[in-house]
Amino acid sequence: MTRPRLVVGNWKMNPPTIAEAVALARAVVSAAPAGDVTMAVAPPAVALAMVAEAVRGTRVLVYTQDVHWEDKGAYTGGIAASMLAGVAVGTIVGHSEVRRDLGDDDIRVARKLARAIAAGLRVVLCVGESEAQHLAGETESVVARQVAADVAPLRANRERAAQLVIAYEPIWAIGTGRPATAAHATAAARMIRRTLETAGLPGDGTPVLYGGSVTAAGVREFSTADGIDGALVGGASLKAEEFGAIVRAFA
Ligand code: 13P
């Protein structure tokens, strides 16, 4: 089965100014390889509009890093999915740093996912086990539990599931310089797809990305891994040339 390939740069809380975010976006456009791998950047919310302007008309798409689970109202600091029209084509949902820092559980992640998809956004849903769960051999059960709970609002809605991509991001591999192995990522991707099928969603047709210490030097491990269709890149996405090289590896 050939699935669409996608590489997303999650800039997290970087770079330090809007001007630098715009400069990085322009550099990403310059370093973008030709080919049919979809590529996107996810800047901090404050830089979204300016970055969207900087990449308009190029092959670089803009995602946001998170959305609110409600559509409007008294939610100080919140950004509703529907507010992103014309600015972002997609959003990351359920990143482990948001789960950790902002208290997102699977119920809230599921609500965010449903809001984003209803607003017409593409979604990169992040799942992945902690170091302790990894050491206890619980990767597949954790990932299955997260996926089942997070996609619950889409149940059997195969049309809406076309907007869904899942990123397998083991928490112990994020920002540590210790990526998972291809075999580990492949096993997780297999469990993700099995869980989607159980929910009445197209497992085989849903792209699965790997995230966690992906670099240009190490990307081949994942670009050649069975069942892995792209990457969600943190640190290395802040260097335009390196990000371009990571995208090229999936072409
Ligand atoms: P690093 O690539 O910096 O490990 O971050 C991965 C990540 O969390 C992307 O969402």
py3Dmol code that shows the C-alpha trace and the ligand (Angstrom):
import py3Dmol

protein = """\
ATOM      1  CA  MET A   1       0.000   0.000   0.000  1.00  0.00           C
ATOM      2  CA  THR A   2       1.454   3.394  -0.912  1.00  0.00           C
ATOM      3  CA  ARG A   3       0.561   6.036   1.596  1.00  0.00           C
ATOM      4  CA  PRO A   4       1.253   9.781   1.429  1.00  0.00           C
ATOM      5  CA  ARG A   5       4.590  10.718   3.002  1.00  0.00           C
ATOM      6  CA  LEU A   6       4.846  13.662   5.371  1.00  0.00           C
ATOM      7  CA  VAL A   7       7.588  15.378   7.363  1.00  0.00           C
ATOM      8  CA  VAL A   8       6.606  18.003   9.940  1.00  0.00           C
ATOM      9  CA  GLY A   9       9.004  20.282  11.807  1.00  0.00           C
ATOM     10  CA  ASN A  10       7.748  20.953  15.318  1.00  0.00           C
ATOM     11  CA  TRP A  11       9.551  24.128  16.327  1.00  0.00           C
ATOM     12  CA  LYS A  12       8.172  23.951  19.888  1.00  0.00           C
ATOM     13  CA  MET A  13       8.981  27.223  21.785  1.00  0.00           C
ATOM     14  CA  ASN A  14      11.595  28.320  19.215  1.00  0.00           C
ATOM     15  CA  PRO A  15      13.041  30.435  17.672  1.00  0.00           C
ATOM     16  CA  PRO A  16      13.137  33.365  20.115  1.00  0.00           C
ATOM     17  CA  THR A  17      11.512  36.065  17.943  1.00  0.00           C
ATOM     18  CA  ILE A  18       8.861  36.324  15.239  1.00  0.00           C
ATOM     19  CA  ALA A  19      11.461  37.801  12.884  1.00  0.00           C
ATOM     20  CA  GLU A  20      13.656  34.737  13.354  1.00  0.00           C
ATOM     21  CA  ALA A  21      10.682  32.450  12.789  1.00  0.00           C
ATOM     22  CA  VAL A  22       9.993  34.173   9.477  1.00  0.00           C
ATOM     23  CA  ALA A  23      13.668  33.929   8.506  1.00  0.00           C
ATOM     24  CA  LEU A  24      13.687  30.214   9.373  1.00  0.00           C
ATOM     25  CA  ALA A  25      10.523  29.667   7.334  1.00  0.00           C
ATOM     26  CA  ARG A  26      12.131  31.352   4.323  1.00  0.00           C
ATOM     27  CA  ALA A  27      15.253  29.225   4.764  1.00  0.00           C
ATOM     28  CA  VAL A  28      13.093  26.065   4.916  1.00  0.00           C
ATOM     29  CA  VAL A  29      11.478  27.074   1.617  1.00  0.00           C
ATOM     30  CA  SER A  30      14.933  27.563   0.060  1.00  0.00           C
ATOM     31  CA  ALA A  31      16.175  24.205   1.333  1.00  0.00           C
ATOM     32  CA  ALA A  32      13.012  22.310   0.370  1.00  0.00           C
ATOM     33  CA  PRO A  33      13.784  19.439  -1.984  1.00  0.00           C
ATOM     34  CA  ALA A  34      11.594  18.753  -5.010  1.00  0.00           C
ATOM     35  CA  GLY A  35       9.369  15.707  -4.769  1.00  0.00           C
ATOM     36  CA  ASP A  36       6.056  14.607  -3.456  1.00  0.00           C
ATOM     37  CA  VAL A  37       6.815  14.333   0.260  1.00  0.00           C
ATOM     38  CA  THR A  38       4.474  16.759   1.988  1.00  0.00           C
ATOM     39  CA  MET A  39       6.459  19.083   4.240  1.00  0.00           C
ATOM     40  CA  ALA A  40       5.193  21.351   6.978  1.00  0.00           C
ATOM     41  CA  VAL A  41       6.443  23.531   9.799  1.00  0.00           C
ATOM     42  CA  ALA A  42       4.687  24.094  13.122  1.00  0.00           C
ATOM     43  CA  PRO A  43       5.843  27.451  14.553  1.00  0.00           C
ATOM     44  CA  PRO A  44       4.792  28.944  17.905  1.00  0.00           C
ATOM     45  CA  ALA A  45       1.256  30.365  17.779  1.00  0.00           C
ATOM     46  CA  VAL A  46       2.433  33.968  17.915  1.00  0.00           C
ATOM     47  CA  ALA A  47       4.407  33.515  14.673  1.00  0.00           C
ATOM     48  CA  LEU A  48       1.775  31.523  12.745  1.00  0.00           C
ATOM     49  CA  ALA A  49       0.335  34.352  10.665  1.00  0.00           C
ATOM     50  CA  MET A  50       3.694  35.802   9.663  1.00  0.00           C
ATOM     51  CA  VAL A  51       5.132  32.385   8.839  1.00  0.00           C
ATOM     52  CA  ALA A  52       2.019  31.533   6.812  1.00  0.00           C
ATOM     53  CA  GLU A  53       2.561  34.722   4.814  1.00  0.00           C
ATOM     54  CA  ALA A  54       6.247  33.882   4.290  1.00  0.00           C
ATOM     55  CA  VAL A  55       5.551  30.410   2.858  1.00  0.00           C
ATOM     56  CA  ARG A  56       2.366  31.197   0.931  1.00  0.00           C
ATOM     57  CA  GLY A  57       2.477  29.747  -2.578  1.00  0.00           C
ATOM     58  CA  THR A  58       5.383  27.418  -1.775  1.00  0.00           C
ATOM     59  CA  ARG A  59       5.288  23.698  -1.037  1.00  0.00           C
ATOM     60  CA  VAL A  60       5.852  24.293   2.689  1.00  0.00           C
ATOM     61  CA  LEU A  61       2.638  24.000   4.716  1.00  0.00           C
ATOM     62  CA  VAL A  62       1.910  25.460   8.139  1.00  0.00           C
ATOM     63  CA  TYR A  63       0.637  23.463  11.110  1.00  0.00           C
ATOM     64  CA  THR A  64      -0.041  24.666  14.609  1.00  0.00           C
ATOM     65  CA  GLN A  65       1.316  22.855  17.669  1.00  0.00           C
ATOM     66  CA  ASP A  66      -1.985  22.531  19.538  1.00  0.00           C
ATOM     67  CA  VAL A  67      -5.623  23.628  19.494  1.00  0.00           C
ATOM     68  CA  HIS A  68      -8.273  24.114  22.144  1.00  0.00           C
ATOM     69  CA  TRP A  69     -10.974  21.504  22.727  1.00  0.00           C
ATOM     70  CA  GLU A  70     -13.760  24.085  22.605  1.00  0.00           C
ATOM     71  CA  ASP A  71     -14.704  26.275  19.669  1.00  0.00           C
ATOM     72  CA  LYS A  72     -15.195  29.601  21.457  1.00  0.00           C
ATOM     73  CA  GLY A  73     -15.839  31.180  24.820  1.00  0.00           C
ATOM     74  CA  ALA A  74     -14.165  32.052  28.114  1.00  0.00           C
ATOM     75  CA  TYR A  75     -10.924  30.097  27.662  1.00  0.00           C
ATOM     76  CA  THR A  76      -8.119  32.569  28.334  1.00  0.00           C
ATOM     77  CA  GLY A  77      -5.082  31.787  26.225  1.00  0.00           C
ATOM     78  CA  GLY A  78      -6.946  29.325  24.047  1.00  0.00           C
ATOM     79  CA  ILE A  79      -6.861  29.106  20.248  1.00  0.00           C
ATOM     80  CA  ALA A  80      -9.841  27.436  18.589  1.00  0.00           C
ATOM     81  CA  ALA A  81      -9.319  25.197  15.575  1.00  0.00           C
ATOM     82  CA  SER A  82     -11.766  27.297  13.574  1.00  0.00           C
ATOM     83  CA  MET A  83      -9.612  30.434  14.148  1.00  0.00           C
ATOM     84  CA  LEU A  84      -6.800  28.889  12.133  1.00  0.00           C
ATOM     85  CA  ALA A  85      -8.565  29.140   8.792  1.00  0.00           C
ATOM     86  CA  GLY A  86      -6.245  30.752   6.264  1.00  0.00           C
ATOM     87  CA  VAL A  87      -3.266  30.399   8.599  1.00  0.00           C
ATOM     88  CA  ALA A  88      -2.665  26.686   9.267  1.00  0.00           C
ATOM     89  CA  VAL A  89      -3.759  23.636   7.274  1.00  0.00           C
ATOM     90  CA  GLY A  90      -3.216  21.281  10.176  1.00  0.00           C
ATOM     91  CA  THR A  91      -2.387  20.832  13.818  1.00  0.00           C
ATOM     92  CA  ILE A  92      -0.424  18.586  16.109  1.00  0.00           C
ATOM     93  CA  VAL A  93      -2.608  17.113  18.855  1.00  0.00           C
ATOM     94  CA  GLY A  94      -1.610  15.138  21.941  1.00  0.00           C
ATOM     95  CA  HIS A  95       2.107  15.924  21.954  1.00  0.00           C
ATOM     96  CA  SER A  96       3.659  14.403  25.078  1.00  0.00           C
ATOM     97  CA  GLU A  97       4.933  17.820  26.185  1.00  0.00           C
ATOM     98  CA  VAL A  98       1.380  19.208  26.104  1.00  0.00           C
ATOM     99  CA  ARG A  99       0.076  16.114  27.891  1.00  0.00           C
ATOM    100  CA  ARG A 100       2.794  16.641  30.536  1.00  0.00           C
ATOM    101  CA  ASP A 101       2.674  20.439  30.926  1.00  0.00           C
ATOM    102  CA  LEU A 102      -0.960  21.343  30.261  1.00  0.00           C
ATOM    103  CA  GLY A 103      -2.609  18.290  31.748  1.00  0.00           C
ATOM    104  CA  ASP A 104      -4.073  16.821  28.575  1.00  0.00           C
ATOM    105  CA  ASP A 105      -5.439  13.323  29.108  1.00  0.00           C
ATOM    106  CA  ASP A 106      -6.839  11.090  26.377  1.00  0.00           C
ATOM    107  CA  ILE A 107     -10.342  12.468  26.856  1.00  0.00           C
ATOM    108  CA  ARG A 108      -9.159  15.998  26.157  1.00  0.00           C
ATOM    109  CA  VAL A 109      -6.913  14.877  23.295  1.00  0.00           C
ATOM    110  CA  ALA A 110      -9.907  13.133  21.717  1.00  0.00           C
ATOM    111  CA  ARG A 111     -11.953  16.322  21.992  1.00  0.00           C
ATOM    112  CA  LYS A 112      -9.171  18.404  20.443  1.00  0.00           C
ATOM    113  CA  LEU A 113      -8.848  15.916  17.615  1.00  0.00           C
ATOM    114  CA  ALA A 114     -12.580  16.035  16.938  1.00  0.00           C
ATOM    115  CA  ARG A 115     -12.622  19.861  16.936  1.00  0.00           C
ATOM    116  CA  ALA A 116      -9.658  20.074  14.596  1.00  0.00           C
ATOM    117  CA  ILE A 117     -11.066  17.588  12.115  1.00  0.00           C
ATOM    118  CA  ALA A 118     -14.491  19.230  12.188  1.00  0.00           C
ATOM    119  CA  ALA A 119     -12.781  22.554  11.385  1.00  0.00           C
ATOM    120  CA  GLY A 120     -11.212  20.947   8.301  1.00  0.00           C
ATOM    121  CA  LEU A 121      -7.686  20.779   9.716  1.00  0.00           C
ATOM    122  CA  ARG A 122      -5.356  17.866   9.107  1.00  0.00           C
ATOM    123  CA  VAL A 123      -4.226  16.293  12.377  1.00  0.00           C
ATOM    124  CA  VAL A 124      -0.961  14.745  13.511  1.00  0.00           C
ATOM    125  CA  LEU A 125      -1.948  12.802  16.630  1.00  0.00           C
ATOM    126  CA  CYS A 126       1.046  11.990  18.864  1.00  0.00           C
ATOM    127  CA  VAL A 127       1.240   8.846  20.961  1.00  0.00           C
ATOM    128  CA  GLY A 128       4.123   7.111  22.701  1.00  0.00           C
ATOM    129  CA  GLU A 129       5.267   5.437  25.865  1.00  0.00           C
ATOM    130  CA  SER A 130       7.384   6.743  28.751  1.00  0.00           C
ATOM    131  CA  GLU A 131      10.827   5.396  29.559  1.00  0.00           C
ATOM    132  CA  ALA A 132       9.453   3.323  32.451  1.00  0.00           C
ATOM    133  CA  GLN A 133       6.736   1.844  30.232  1.00  0.00           C
ATOM    134  CA  HIS A 134       9.340   1.108  27.566  1.00  0.00           C
ATOM    135  CA  LEU A 135      11.572  -0.694  30.058  1.00  0.00           C
ATOM    136  CA  ALA A 136       8.574  -2.661  31.323  1.00  0.00           C
ATOM    137  CA  GLY A 137       7.846  -3.859  27.784  1.00  0.00           C
ATOM    138  CA  GLU A 138       4.531  -2.015  27.666  1.00  0.00           C
ATOM    139  CA  THR A 139       5.042  -0.033  24.448  1.00  0.00           C
ATOM    140  CA  GLU A 140       2.393  -1.780  22.406  1.00  0.00           C
ATOM    141  CA  SER A 141      -0.267  -1.830  25.108  1.00  0.00           C
ATOM    142  CA  VAL A 142       0.273   1.873  25.903  1.00  0.00           C
ATOM    143  CA  VAL A 143       0.131   2.902  22.261  1.00  0.00           C
ATOM    144  CA  ALA A 144      -2.981   0.800  21.632  1.00  0.00           C
ATOM    145  CA  ARG A 145      -4.729   2.323  24.647  1.00  0.00           C
ATOM    146  CA  GLN A 146      -3.862   5.890  23.603  1.00  0.00           C
ATOM    147  CA  VAL A 147      -4.880   5.461  19.974  1.00  0.00           C
ATOM    148  CA  ALA A 148      -8.174   3.758  20.853  1.00  0.00           C
ATOM    149  CA  ALA A 149      -9.121   6.551  23.275  1.00  0.00           C
ATOM    150  CA  ASP A 150      -7.869   9.456  21.152  1.00  0.00           C
ATOM    151  CA  VAL A 151      -9.597   8.459  17.903  1.00  0.00           C
ATOM    152  CA  ALA A 152     -12.854   7.486  19.622  1.00  0.00           C
ATOM    153  CA  PRO A 153     -14.743  10.502  18.175  1.00  0.00           C
ATOM    154  CA  LEU A 154     -13.899   9.349  14.636  1.00  0.00           C
ATOM    155  CA  ARG A 155     -15.182   5.846  15.166  1.00  0.00           C
ATOM    156  CA  ALA A 156     -16.050   4.295  11.801  1.00  0.00           C
ATOM    157  CA  ASN A 157     -16.018   7.707  10.088  1.00  0.00           C
ATOM    158  CA  ARG A 158     -13.566   6.722   7.380  1.00  0.00           C
ATOM    159  CA  GLU A 159     -14.084   9.934   5.451  1.00  0.00           C
ATOM    160  CA  ARG A 160     -12.929  12.123   8.356  1.00  0.00           C
ATOM    161  CA  ALA A 161     -10.091   9.731   9.074  1.00  0.00           C
ATOM    162  CA  ALA A 162      -8.553  10.838   5.760  1.00  0.00           C
ATOM    163  CA  GLN A 163      -7.416  13.975   7.660  1.00  0.00           C
ATOM    164  CA  LEU A 164      -5.589  11.875  10.280  1.00  0.00           C
ATOM    165  CA  VAL A 165      -1.893  11.036  10.588  1.00  0.00           C
ATOM    166  CA  ILE A 166      -0.417   9.392  13.683  1.00  0.00           C
ATOM    167  CA  ALA A 167       3.061  10.173  15.002  1.00  0.00           C
ATOM    168  CA  TYR A 168       4.686   7.518  17.146  1.00  0.00           C
ATOM    169  CA  GLU A 169       6.920   9.481  19.531  1.00  0.00           C
ATOM    170  CA  PRO A 170       8.428   7.465  22.383  1.00  0.00           C
ATOM    171  CA  ILE A 171       8.897   9.990  25.193  1.00  0.00           C
ATOM    172  CA  TRP A 172      12.333   8.590  26.088  1.00  0.00           C
ATOM    173  CA  ALA A 173      13.558   9.362  22.559  1.00  0.00           C
ATOM    174  CA  ILE A 174      12.434  13.008  22.442  1.00  0.00           C
ATOM    175  CA  GLY A 175      15.331  15.440  22.691  1.00  0.00           C
ATOM    176  CA  THR A 176      17.641  12.800  24.123  1.00  0.00           C
ATOM    177  CA  GLY A 177      19.775  11.959  21.103  1.00  0.00           C
ATOM    178  CA  ARG A 178      18.635   8.338  21.599  1.00  0.00           C
ATOM    179  CA  PRO A 179      16.185   7.524  18.803  1.00  0.00           C
ATOM    180  CA  ALA A 180      14.244   4.264  18.794  1.00  0.00           C
ATOM    181  CA  THR A 181      15.305   1.518  16.402  1.00  0.00           C
ATOM    182  CA  ALA A 182      13.495   0.893  13.142  1.00  0.00           C
ATOM    183  CA  ALA A 183      12.258  -2.438  14.505  1.00  0.00           C
ATOM    184  CA  HIS A 184      10.771  -0.755  17.577  1.00  0.00           C
ATOM    185  CA  ALA A 185       9.043   1.926  15.470  1.00  0.00           C
ATOM    186  CA  THR A 186       7.740  -0.673  13.013  1.00  0.00           C
ATOM    187  CA  ALA A 187       6.221  -2.740  15.825  1.00  0.00           C
ATOM    188  CA  ALA A 188       4.538   0.355  17.263  1.00  0.00           C
ATOM    189  CA  ALA A 189       3.223   1.348  13.817  1.00  0.00           C
ATOM    190  CA  ARG A 190       1.777  -2.133  13.368  1.00  0.00           C
ATOM    191  CA  MET A 191      -0.056  -1.872  16.694  1.00  0.00           C
ATOM    192  CA  ILE A 192      -1.312   1.633  15.808  1.00  0.00           C
ATOM    193  CA  ARG A 193      -2.797   0.328  12.543  1.00  0.00           C
ATOM    194  CA  ARG A 194      -4.340  -2.704  14.211  1.00  0.00           C
ATOM    195  CA  THR A 195      -5.998  -0.400  16.758  1.00  0.00           C
ATOM    196  CA  LEU A 196      -7.329   1.887  14.018  1.00  0.00           C
ATOM    197  CA  GLU A 197      -8.866  -1.099  12.232  1.00  0.00           C
ATOM    198  CA  THR A 198     -10.551  -2.154  15.469  1.00  0.00           C
ATOM    199  CA  ALA A 199     -12.089   1.341  15.627  1.00  0.00           C
ATOM    200  CA  GLY A 200     -13.470   0.927  12.107  1.00  0.00           C
ATOM    201  CA  LEU A 201     -10.837   3.236  10.616  1.00  0.00           C
ATOM    202  CA  PRO A 202      -8.427   2.574   7.732  1.00  0.00           C
ATOM    203  CA  GLY A 203      -5.268   1.272   9.431  1.00  0.00           C
ATOM    204  CA  ASP A 204      -3.437   0.500   6.241  1.00  0.00           C
ATOM    205  CA  GLY A 205      -4.323   3.832   4.668  1.00  0.00           C
ATOM    206  CA  THR A 206      -3.285   6.020   7.616  1.00  0.00           C
ATOM    207  CA  PRO A 207       0.255   7.423   7.523  1.00  0.00           C
ATOM    208  CA  VAL A 208       2.370   6.799  10.629  1.00  0.00           C
ATOM    209  CA  LEU A 209       5.320   9.081  11.364  1.00  0.00           C
ATOM    210  CA  TYR A 210       8.219   8.460  13.721  1.00  0.00           C
ATOM    211  CA  GLY A 211       9.392  11.223  16.067  1.00  0.00           C
ATOM    212  CA  GLY A 212      12.187  11.395  18.638  1.00  0.00           C
ATOM    213  CA  SER A 213      15.780  12.527  17.976  1.00  0.00           C
ATOM    214  CA  VAL A 214      15.459  12.332  14.190  1.00  0.00           C
ATOM    215  CA  THR A 215      18.512  13.889  12.527  1.00  0.00           C
ATOM    216  CA  ALA A 216      19.787  14.003   8.958  1.00  0.00           C
ATOM    217  CA  ALA A 217      22.547  11.594   9.993  1.00  0.00           C
ATOM    218  CA  GLY A 218      20.135   9.061  11.487  1.00  0.00           C
ATOM    219  CA  VAL A 219      17.003   9.449   9.361  1.00  0.00           C
ATOM    220  CA  ARG A 220      17.669   6.437   7.074  1.00  0.00           C
ATOM    221  CA  GLU A 221      16.805   4.154   9.978  1.00  0.00           C
ATOM    222  CA  PHE A 222      13.234   5.440   9.697  1.00  0.00           C
ATOM    223  CA  SER A 223      12.908   6.380   6.025  1.00  0.00           C
ATOM    224  CA  THR A 224      13.590   2.727   5.190  1.00  0.00           C
ATOM    225  CA  ALA A 225      11.580   1.273   8.095  1.00  0.00           C
ATOM    226  CA  ASP A 226       8.583  -0.863   7.297  1.00  0.00           C
ATOM    227  CA  GLY A 227       5.318   0.979   8.010  1.00  0.00           C
ATOM    228  CA  ILE A 228       6.880   4.406   8.686  1.00  0.00           C
ATOM    229  CA  ASP A 229       5.747   7.147   6.278  1.00  0.00           C
ATOM    230  CA  GLY A 230       7.581  10.217   7.524  1.00  0.00           C
ATOM    231  CA  ALA A 231       8.865  12.029  10.577  1.00  0.00           C
ATOM    232  CA  LEU A 232       7.890  14.555  13.213  1.00  0.00           C
ATOM    233  CA  VAL A 233      11.105  16.454  13.846  1.00  0.00           C
ATOM    234  CA  GLY A 234      11.936  18.712  16.788  1.00  0.00           C
ATOM    235  CA  GLY A 235      15.471  20.048  17.258  1.00  0.00           C
ATOM    236  CA  ALA A 236      16.729  19.219  13.773  1.00  0.00           C
ATOM    237  CA  SER A 237      13.832  21.116  12.177  1.00  0.00           C
ATOM    238  CA  LEU A 238      15.323  24.385  13.437  1.00  0.00           C
ATOM    239  CA  LYS A 239      18.172  23.978  10.924  1.00  0.00           C
ATOM    240  CA  ALA A 240      16.714  24.488   7.453  1.00  0.00           C
ATOM    241  CA  GLU A 241      19.379  22.531   5.561  1.00  0.00           C
ATOM    242  CA  GLU A 242      19.164  19.584   7.912  1.00  0.00           C
ATOM    243  CA  PHE A 243      15.367  19.618   7.794  1.00  0.00           C
ATOM    244  CA  GLY A 244      15.541  19.615   3.988  1.00  0.00           C
ATOM    245  CA  ALA A 245      17.865  16.616   4.101  1.00  0.00           C
ATOM    246  CA  ILE A 246      15.420  14.755   6.370  1.00  0.00           C
ATOM    247  CA  VAL A 247      12.575  15.453   3.936  1.00  0.00           C
ATOM    248  CA  ARG A 248      14.760  14.269   1.031  1.00  0.00           C
ATOM    249  CA  ALA A 249      15.375  10.952   2.791  1.00  0.00           C
ATOM    250  CA  PHE A 250      11.641  10.146   2.559  1.00  0.00           C
ATOM    251  CA  ALA A 251      11.370  11.039  -1.149  1.00  0.00           C
TER     252      ALA A 251
END
"""
ligand_1 = """\
10
13P
P 13.323 15.979 18.867
O 13.402 15.727 17.374
O 13.988 17.233 19.292
O 13.725 14.760 19.644
O 11.760 16.215 19.183
C 10.836 15.309 18.710
C 9.485 15.858 18.932
O 9.007 15.934 20.061
C 8.734 16.327 17.750
O 7.404 16.571 18.071
"""
view = py3Dmol.view(width=600, height=400)
view.addModel(protein, "pdb")
view.setStyle({"model": 0}, {"cartoon": {"style": "trace"}})
view.addModel(ligand_1, "xyz")
view.setStyle({"model": 1}, {"stick": {}})
view.zoomTo()
view.show()
